[in-house]
Amino acid sequence: MTPAARAQATLDLLEILFPDAGSAPAGPPADRALADYLRGRRYIGSKDRRAVAEQLYGVLRAHARLGWWMERAAAAPGNRLRLIAWLLLAGHESVAAVRTLFDGSSYGPEPLDAAEVAAAKRLAGETLDHPDQPLDVRHEVPAWLLPQLRAALGADLPRELSALAGEAPVDLRVNTLKAERAAVQAALAEEGIASAVGRLSPWALRIDGRRPVAATRAFRDGLVEVQDEGSQLVAWLVGARPGERVCDLCAGAGGKTLALAATMRNKGQIFACDTLKGRLDRSAARLKRAGAFNVARRVLKSETDPWIKRHKAGFDRVLVDAPCSGAGAWRRNPDAKWRLTPEGLDRLTALQGRLLSSSARLVKPGGRLVYATCSLLPAENLAQVERFLAARPDFRLVPLAEAWPEELPGKPPSAGETLLLRPASHGTDGFFVAVLQRRLEAAGAHDATGEAQGQVGGSAETPPLESA
Ligand SMILES: C[S@@+](CC[C@H](N)C(=O)[O-])C[C@H]1O[C@@H](n2cnc3c(N)ncnc32)[C@H](O)[C@@H]1O
């Protein structure tokens, strides 16, 4: 591909993501749009694929600052100008170089028009960052989320937001059902993939740069899975033991299910549930490759599916890896933050509350419920746990200082009763984890099966199971 053709491919993708050229993405998520675009163009080689992806994600990571500059240059925002501004401000190209790129050739973008040339001249010589930019623009976050992020991150806000706006590393989880970490590290090195052991997860290997991991023998043989170190720690904190009954209620495509099977050494039973059959189906091949044989998959109609009532008090461990804003994973999905609305966040927090209520029913007395999100927003994290504990005195919060050393070496990486992993402090995606334990003795209004006593169909916090 010529540089002009790469620029045209980036423009095609921007048109898919911002179909009305507006300031918020309205098309499919960027990773899906990119995968679909490339799938339909097999003739694009791997180097060009990488270059187009880098250019697209570069533009997306600079979304707020590009908007700020376009406004300052009094230029009508649009996808062409997004790319032109990014080339000038982040790529430090000259106006002449941009004009060469927009060459009007059969595979390249149309030449710059007079208004674009004028805007480009106003932007030339500037850089993406400018001291007049407000904090939300400088750190690429929606302004309405800034108070919540400040509440979660305190004095660390600027450095955490700056890390959150950057690129994520590639982490692997060594599948200890099949091999030890040192042996896998050596096998990867033999295939030309250098890695370092993770700081926190005993399974983790961090890859040096972006490498074709999926093409390695180690990956094909099921010795590794790509999984952020923070996500691995969530699975560790579930503390699932061999022989136990474990429910992974929001299992998706099985990232954490696979890790749970490893801590259980394939002994006992995992139920991997989700409301999306397609996602659960995707876990099948991964489980097979990993040699994880103790997993049953179950599609639920909703968080009040009758399956939950049938399995009440049936599990030693229940993981709720809740659907969330994904604010902790913005390094990987930089467009996601611009899709989130206050109404969307309200819908998510309501669903999280219902999932916590329902999942509590599944936990045996003495068993544990682990609530996790890949979010940094207090409304999805601590606020959920506090509301849950107020409604369910038969559960206690297991402090991190107690839960961490039961599963993992060293001291917990954050202070407080719950775990909040952050990109700058821990080098992981943002994750929240709370470990909750069902008391052995029945407490208050809840009997040993998790049913609210004296009420038909549950309390306000616990919708009737039969309603599904
Ligand atoms: C954060 S993702 C799970 C990721 C997965 N655990 C992993 O490690 O790869 C949340 C999942 O919750 C599922 N979900 C949404 N609503 C649900 C519900 N009411 N009951 C169960 N799962 C639900 C979504 O389909 C999504 O797959």
The ligand as a MOL file (V3000), in Angstrom:
LIG
                    3D

  0  0  0     0  0            999 V3000
M  V30 BEGIN CTAB
M  V30 COUNTS 27 29 0 0 0
M  V30 BEGIN ATOM
M  V30 1 C -17.3530 -7.8380 31.4530 0
M  V30 2 S -18.1370 -8.8790 30.3740 0 CHG=1
M  V30 3 C -17.5510 -10.4600 30.8450 0
M  V30 4 C -16.1500 -10.7710 30.4250 0
M  V30 5 C -15.7300 -12.1830 30.7570 0
M  V30 6 N -16.0070 -12.5370 32.1310 0
M  V30 7 C -14.2480 -12.3930 30.4790 0
M  V30 8 O -13.4480 -12.4760 31.4230 0
M  V30 9 O -13.8950 -12.5030 29.3040 0 CHG=-1
M  V30 10 C -19.7780 -8.9150 31.0020 0
M  V30 11 C -20.6590 -9.9820 30.4170 0
M  V30 12 O -21.9160 -9.9190 31.0870 0
M  V30 13 C -22.8850 -10.3910 30.1940 0
M  V30 14 N -24.2150 -10.0270 30.7110 0
M  V30 15 C -24.9300 -8.8980 30.5090 0
M  V30 16 N -26.0940 -8.9610 31.1830 0
M  V30 17 C -26.1280 -10.1580 31.8080 0
M  V30 18 C -27.0720 -10.8080 32.6550 0
M  V30 19 N -28.2240 -10.2190 32.9670 0
M  V30 20 N -26.7780 -12.0330 33.1270 0
M  V30 21 C -25.5970 -12.6340 32.8080 0
M  V30 22 N -24.6680 -12.0620 32.0070 0
M  V30 23 C -24.9160 -10.8320 31.5210 0
M  V30 24 C -22.4850 -9.7350 28.8840 0
M  V30 25 O -23.0610 -10.4150 27.7900 0
M  V30 26 C -20.9650 -9.8420 28.9350 0
M  V30 27 O -20.5150 -10.9740 28.2490 0
M  V30 END ATOM
M  V30 BEGIN BOND
M  V30 1 1 1 2
M  V30 2 1 2 3
M  V30 3 1 2 10
M  V30 4 1 3 4
M  V30 5 1 4 5
M  V30 6 1 5 6
M  V30 7 1 5 7
M  V30 8 2 7 8
M  V30 9 1 7 9
M  V30 10 1 10 11
M  V30 11 1 11 12
M  V30 12 1 11 26
M  V30 13 1 12 13
M  V30 14 1 13 14
M  V30 15 1 13 24
M  V30 16 1 14 15
M  V30 17 1 14 23
M  V30 18 2 15 16
M  V30 19 1 16 17
M  V30 20 1 17 18
M  V30 21 2 17 23
M  V30 22 1 18 19
M  V30 23 2 18 20
M  V30 24 1 20 21
M  V30 25 2 21 22
M  V30 26 1 22 23
M  V30 27 1 24 25
M  V30 28 1 24 26
M  V30 29 1 26 27
M  V30 END BOND
M  V30 END CTAB
M  END
